[in-house]
Amino acid sequence: MLREGQIAPRFSLPDAEMMLVSSAEFKGSKNIILFFYSLEDSTDCTIKAIEFSEMIHDFRIAETAIIGINTDCCGCHAKFRDKYGLSIMLLSDTTGKTCNAYKVWQKKPSNANYKWKKCIRDSTFIIDKKGIIRHILHEPNPVGHAAHTLDLVQSMSEPSAAA
């Protein structure tokens, strides 16, 4: 299990336009809000994505990139982005390698025959400019999640009271 204070696993995944986005390109210059979600167009995912998009200017001021990841294809991400006018990055992890590295897989019952399916546990990782995981939020309330993560990012750059 990943913990706060650990180095964030690296990733390099295609976005909705099939352009590779690598975590390495942000190191030293931007914090990252990395949120994993199970289904596009689900209520919780849509709320989070819209709220992050509505606050994108505030995140840019805080030198923070917003990246959503799930196992859907790039075309699915493009349709989801365009449907809601999203301005955040959506990356496709069709192999599940990045989901595995961030340990966001979970098993859920799939039907009455007691079969299980593997799916993504909604999780948000706040990664600082040095590539260190500063906060981990599992299954956050989608309403207000963007504002909460912005507060956490802003508190990372504030001088400590002990200084």
N, C-alpha and C positions, 0 to 999 in steps of 0.2 A: 504494500500500500504506500502511495506517495504521501509525503508529509510536508508541512510548511517548513521552509528553510532548506529544502533539498534543491538541487539543480533540476530544472525542468527538462524533461526529455525533449530532444530535438525532433523536428518534423519538417517535411517538405512535401506539400500536397498541392494538387491543382485547385484553382478557384472556379467560379462559374463560367469563366471565359477560357478555361483549360490552361491558364498560365500558372506555373509553379510558384508557390509562396513558401518561403523557408523561414523558420524561426530565427535563423542566423542573421537574416537581413534586419532584424529589429534590435539585436543585441547591441548595447551601448547607446542606443538612441531613443528607444521607445519601450514603455511597459506594454504588456499584452494582457488583455482580458480574453481568455480562451474558454469558450463555453461549448460543451458537448450537449447535443440534444438528439432525441430519438427519432422524431418524425417531423417532417416539414408539414406545415399547415395544421399541426396540432395546436390547440388553444394556447397551451403554455409556451411553446416554442415561438409562436407568432407574436404573442405579447412581448416576450423578451426581445425578439429581433426588432420589432417596431420601436420599443422604448430605447434600445441601444441606438437605432438609426436617428430617432428624434433628438438624442443627446450627443450626436457625433461631434458637433462643434466643441462641446465641453470636454469630451475625451481627447480631441486634438490639442486643445489648450493644455491638457494634463499630459501631453506627449504619450498617449496610449492608443494602441491599435485594438480594434474589436474584431475577433475572429470566431466564427461559429463553425463547428465541425460535426459531421455525421457521416454515415456510410452511403448516403444517396449519391447518385451520379452528378456530374457537373451540370448537365442539362436540367436536372431537377432543381438544382440550386438556382440556376438562371431563371427558371419559371417562378420559383418562390420569391426571389429577389424582385423580379419585375411585377409580379402580382401585387406586392405590398410597397413597392418603391423603396426598398431597403438600400441603405448606403454603407452597410458593413460587409466585411469579407465573409464568404461562405466557402469552406473548403471540403473537398470530397475525399473521404478515407475509405474507398471501396474495399481495400484489403483488410481494414480493421487494425492495421499495424499501429497507428497512432492511438487509437482507442485502447488498444492493449497496453501500450507504453504508459498511458495515463490511468490505467486500471479502472476504466469506466464501464466495463461490461458487467451485466447482471443477468440472472436467469429469472424469467417470469413464466407463470403458467400460461399455456396457449389455448387450452380447451378443457373440456370436462373429462377427457381421457387421461388426465394427469401428465400430459406431455409438456415439456418446457421449451422455451425459445430463448435465444440469446439476444439481448437488446442493450441499448446504451442507457446508462443511468444519467439523468440530467445533472451535470456538474459544471462548475465554473472554477477556473484556476486563474488567479491574479499573479502574473509573473513580472518581476521588476526588470529594469534595464540591464541588470547583470545576468539575467537568466535564472534567477532564484524564485522558487514558488513562495509567495508571501501569504496568500490566502487560498483556502480551498472551501468551496461551498457546494454541498451535495443537495440536490433536489430543492433548490431555493424557490421561494414564492415568486412567481413571475412578475406580479404587479409590484413595481418599485425596485425590481432587481437592478436595473441599470443605474438608478440613482444611488442605491446602496453600494454597488461596486465602484462608482465614481468617488463616493466618500472614502472608501477604503484606499483607493489609489492616491487620493489627495492626502490622506493621513500618512502615507508612506514617505512623502517628500517633506512633511513638516518636521522641523527640528524637535528633538525630544525634550521633555521638560527637564531632564537631568543634565542637559548640555549647558 
